[in-house]
Amino acid sequence: MKVNPSHCFDCGDCLSICPVDAILKQEGAISIDQSRCVECGVCWRTNVCPTSVFEPEDLPWPRVLRALFSDPAIEHRRTGVAGRGLEEIKTNDVCRVYAGDLVGVTAEIGRPGIGASFHDVQCITQTLAESGARLAADNPLMELFVDPGHGLIRPDILRERILSVIVEYLVPKADLERILRILIEASFRLSVPVLLSVAGVYAADGTTPYQDVLEEMALDCLPTGKINLGFMR
Amino acid sequence: MTHSLYRLGGNIWGDDWVVIARAARGINDTGAVARLRRFLEQARVSGAINWGHGRGGSRLNADWKTMLAKLVDLATVTVVFDDSVRLEVFLEKIREMNLELSITVSGDIARIREICDRHGWKPHSGRQALGLFGGRECLPPSEVLCLTSQCGHGLIAGRRVEDMVARIRARELTPDEAALKLGRACVCGLLNPSRTVAVLRHLAERDESRRIIRKHQEIQNKYGLKL
């Protein structure tokens, strides 16, 4: 994001709009801390500035990745989905990515509102690769691996910051507890927050493949979640 | 995306439901724009309090016609309800309309299951939020987090929430005006304006709010963000 400080009339309304606190006022002039900015576009899109101080610009590689993973108005080429780029359970009654005893395990790194680097993401993917967990293929992140088998991301992008990234693994129920324990341990090695979730299909008796595993692990889950109503079944 | 999964704050600020409509890429996405449009129109007459999609904006930052005009076949369309009765009537109607879209509801899982049971719907898949792990020291206080987590893409800044509270206290803005300003950052229309007004009013009106926030932070750290 570019700024035109000469347009600024010092109202100060923009200073709080940035989710990663990248808008600064120094010696009376507005500027953007480019190392913090994740190119989410909020400062520009909300028209917070009546004199259009903020102006989007063409982003070079690898900075363009910041916008791809942080601006929900931009769709990922690989999946056709904006934002983090996953359909996950939202179309599972049609796509059946999660089926039978297969559980989707996701780690959303950097959320809520803190941000993360691809280096943080690699810390998770490397650890999970060592555990033998299988990455879900339908994820824009897949294009950024140099060695998905070892969870290694392109070295030239590791310093790039994004608002959040979702890493997803498809795990057989029999292996779920082991993978979750590894993922939780890996998450706590990061300085950024990580949201974890599991997904699966409902059996005829209304149970899910992950339910008894979570109970056995005594994980104190949140009461919230998502349910695909199966209207397309 | 799992962007409506972690709306923190539970039911203490009132009902909070997100309904998501989507076509599957390469399977039933051809001509989905017309069906997504019907979904949105039905939500509007059924009492949804916010709506939108990433490309077209929301009720709080785009006009209705522009938002509809920017729909694409693969748009993820979201609508928000603050009333479970209205939600249920809406879902019944959507079921009858047979829009050939996948419909997902986000919120309190037990209550969504109750709605399904009442109507004999057999839910297909579920996603369960496990909690917040990793480094949490840099997170804002829980009541601020309750609003920043309203935008699943993380576009609502904690500092903006504090700014709005200060401006309500200074009588520069009403809670409704502040909620509208806050909601403009949430491009998909996921923010629940009723909840936002309630939380902002609470934060602004209580003299002891800062002390309470610190207390909540302690509880949050102790028990792992289960507020």
Interface residues (C-beta under 8 A of the other chain):
Chain A: L15 S16 I17 C18 P19 V20 D21 C40 V42 R45 T46 N47 V48 S70 P72 A73 E75 T79 G80 V81 A82 G83 R84 G85 L86 E87 E88 I89 K90 T91 N92 D93 V94 C95 Y98 G104 T106 E108 I109 G110 R111 P112 G113 I114 G115 L163 S164 I166 L180 I184 S187 F188 L190 S191 V192 P193 V194 L195 L196 S197 V198 A199 G200 V201 Y202 A204 G206 T208 Y210 L214 L219 D220 C221 L222 P223 T224 G225 K226 I227 N228 L229 G230 F231 M232 R233
Chain B: M1 T2 H3 S4 L5 Y6 R7 L8 G10 I20 R22 A23 A24 R25 I27 N28 G54 R55 N61 L74 T76 L91 I94 R95 N98 E100 L101 S102 I103 T104 V105 S106 G107 D108 I109 A110 I112 R113 C116 W121 K122 P123 H124 S125 G126 R127 Q128 A129 L130 G131 L132 F133 G134 G135 R136 E137 C138 L139 P140 L145 T148 S149 G152 H153 G154 L155 I156 A157 G158 R159 R160 E162 D163 R184 A185 V187 C188 G224 K226
